[in-house]
Amino acid sequence: MKGETLKNLLAAVGAVFIILIALSLAVSYFSGGSLSRADKVAVVELEGIITDPSEISRQFKDLEERDDVKAVVLRIDSPGGAVGPSQEIYGEIKRLKEKKTVVASMGTIAASGGYYAAVAAQKIVANPGTITGSIGVIVEFMNAEELLSKIGLKGYVVKSGKYKDVGSPLRKMEKEEEKLLQDVIDDVNGQFIRAVAEGRNMKVEDVAMIADGRIFSGKQAKEKGLIDSLGGLTDAIELSAKLAGIEGKPNVIYPERKGLSLWKAVFGEGAAKNFTELFSGLRIMYMTPNPER
């Protein structure tokens, strides 16, 4: 008797649980939630130092295939990062905007590589005090030769080619090595300038005049044509909905991030790569200092 009663009780609980799930799905569908087929604006976040574009690329790909998502707002809070990943995100945005309306929204800082990503969007919105610009390239390395000699250590390098250890902390850099790096930096900076000129419909020579690493406030950036309008995330969402032809108040969704490990949760996205790059010597970056750090 007791066993039969327990069995009936579990069945009743299970039925209630299923009903609650069904009600939740129905509310989400008819109220314009993520499961609804109503037109939506998706907000994708680009935060911190740019080192790995894989997660944001995955989100873009998922959104590209969704018919209910008509516009995407890229919310940027980044001082920049590595050249390759910044360019990859830029390319992914260009591809996405062939099918969706894409608007960039700048938060605290969207400079250097962060700004590089933004110029691929159809429109850019920034707060008046957003730190942006910093169009330029930087390469960093350290020379620890004198320090090592003071503590009685000496480094040795075996290499396959003349320039294989350019930027080594074990020795002074030669003049021809400096020129080699400068040529690379100038080439990569030229790519940045051309991307800004194309995205902002500006002349290459006009962009080159301000491509010296200087930063701007959002207000200054608007005066120079680097952004389209001043405002926050809500303004960017409303603008994207308008451009996409969404009538009324837009339904906004935030795509989930997948594969967030304990390491990333504690130290942030790209933490492992940041740690590795800290000791890797040579780094070519689209990067500007974060004023909050």
N, C-alpha and C positions, 0 to 999 in steps of 0.2 A: 504493500500500500504506500509506504513512504517512498519507495523507489519510483512508483508511478507518479506521485505528487511532484517529486523533484524533476522528473522528466517533463511534466506539463509546465512547470514553472520555467525551466530553461527554454522550452519552446516559445512560451509567451514573451520572455525577455528578448529572444532572438527576433521574434516578429516585430516587437516594438522598435528594436534597433534598426531593422530593415526599413520600417516605415519612416523613422527619423531621417535616415540617409536619403530615402526617396523624396521626402519633403524638402530637405536641404538642397538637393539637386534641382528640384522644381523651382524653389525660391531663387536660386542662382540663375537659372535659365530665364525666368520671366522678369527678373528684376535687373537684367543687364549685367550679370556677373560674368566671370571668366568662361562659364559654360554656355552662356547665351550666344545666339547667332547674331545679335545686334552689332552694329558697327562699333569698333573699339579703337582706342588709342593705347598703344603699349609704351611703357616707360622702361628703357634699358639703361642701367647705370654703369658708367665707366669711372671707377674710383681708384685713387692711389697711383703708384708708379706703374707705368705700362711696361710689362715684361712678357706677358703671355696672352695672346689674342684668342686663344682657343675657345674659352667660355663665351665671350661676347659674340664670336663668330657663330657659335652654335645657336645662341639666342636669335641672332639675325636670320639664320637659316630656317629655324622653326617658324618665326613670324612671317617670313617671306611666303611660306606655304599655307598660311591661314587666310582664308577669304574674309573672315569677320574683322581682321585687323586692317584698318585702312590707313593708319598713320603710326609712325614710331617717333618717340621723343628720346633722344640720346642725352641723358643727364650726366654732365661731365664735372667731376671734381678731381682733377689730376694735374700735377706739375709737369707731366711729360714722362718720358722714359726712353727705352731703347728704340733705335731707328726702325729696324725691321718690323717689330710688332705695331708700332705707330702707323707705319705705311700700310700694313696688312689690314688694320681696322679701317683706315681711310678707304682702301679698295673695297672692303665689304660694304661700307656705307654707300659707295657709288653704285654698287650692284643692287643693293636693296632699294635705293630710290628710283630704280627703273620700274618697280612694281608698287612701291608705297611712298607716301609722303614722309619725308624725314626732316625733323627739326632738331637742332642742337640747343640744349639749355645749359648754360654755364652757371655753376654754383660759386663756391669760394674761389677756386682757381681752375683755369682751363688754359694752361700755357704750354708753349713749346709743342711736344708731342700731343698734348691734350687739345691744343688749338689745331694742330695738323688734322686730327680726326674730325674736328668740328667743321672745317671748310668743305668737307665733302657733302654736308647737308644742304638742303634747299634754302633754309633760313637759319640764322643764328640769333639766339636771344640770350642776353647777359644782364646781370644786375649792374647797377651803376658802379659798384665797388668791386666787381669781380676782377681778379688779377688775370690778365690774358696777354696775348702777344708772345714775346720772347721767341721770335722767329730766328732760329739759329741752331748751330750744332756745337757740341762740346766734346772733347776727348780728355780723359783724366788718367793720370798715372802718378806713381810716387817713386822717388829715388831714395833708397835706404842704404846706399853704399857707404856713406860716412858713418852712419849709425852702426852698421855691422862691423866696420873696422874698429870702432871704439870698444866694442865688446869682444873683439878677437875672432870675428867670423868673416869668412870670405866665400862668396858664391861662385859656382862654376856652371857654365852652360855649354851643352853640346847641341849643335843645331845643324839642320840640313841646308840652310840657305842664309845669305847675308842678312836678310831683314826679318828672319823668323822670330827674333826676340826683341823686336821694336817695342819700346815702352817698358822694358825689363827694369824692375826696381834694383837690380844688382849693379847697374852701371849708368854712367851719364849718357844722355842721348846725343847722337851725332847730328851735325847740321843737315846732312842729306836725309837723315831719318825724319827730322822735323819737317823738311819740305815734302817728303812722301806723305806724311800724315796730313799736312796742310792741304795738299792736293785732294786727298780723299774727303776731308772736311768741306772744302770748297764745292766739290761735286755734289755731296749729299745736301749741302745747304742750297745749292742751285735747284735740286729736286723739290725741296721745301718751298722755295720761292715760287717756282712754277705751279705747284699745287695750290698755293694761296691765290696766285694771280688767276688761275682757272676757276677756282671755287668762288672767289669774290668778284669775278668779272673786272679785274684791275689790270693795269699794264704791268709787265714784269719789272720794268725799271722803277715804277712807283713803289712796288713791294720791296725791291732791293734796297731802296733808300732807308727803309725802316727795319730791314732784316739784319740788325746788328746785335740782336739779343735783348734789346730793351723791352721792358714790360709796360703795359697800359692798364688803366682802369677800364671798366666796361664803358663808361661815359666817353673816355678818350678814344677807345676802340671804335665806337659808333661814329665819332667825328672823322675818323680816318677810313671809314668804310670797311673795317674788319668784322663788324657784326651788323645785323639788320635793325634790331630794336632792343630797348631796355625793358627788363621785366624778370619775373621769377619763373619757377616751374609751371605754375598754374597758367601764366600767360603763354608759355610755350605750348602747353597742351591745348589751350583754346585756339591758338594760331594753327597748330597742326590739324585740328579738327576742321577748322574753316577751310584750309587749303585742300583737305581731302574731301570736302563736300558733305561732312557729317552735320546733320541738322540737330539743333537742340543741344543739351548738355551731353558731352561725350562720356561714354563708359570707359573708364581707365583701368588697365590691368598692369601688373608688374610680374613679368615672367620669372619663374623660379630659377635659382642658380643650382646647378647639379654638381655633385661630387665635391662638396665642401668638406675638406678633411679637418681633423683637429688642429693640425699645424696651421692651415689657412685661417681657421676660425680664431686662433689665438694671435697669430702674427700678421694676418692679412693675405690677400691674394698675391700670388707671385713671391711669397716670402722665401721659399727655398731658392729660387733663382736670384733674388736680391742678395741672399746670404752668400751664394756662390760667386756672384759678380763682384762682391765687395773685395774678394781676394784674388780676382782673376787678372788684375793688372789693367790692361787696356780696355776702355769702354767708350764707345762712340754713342752719344745720347742726344735726343731732343729733350732737353731738361732745363728747368728753372727752379731756383730755391722756393720752397713753400714758406710764405711769410708767417705761418702759424707754427712752424717748427723751430 
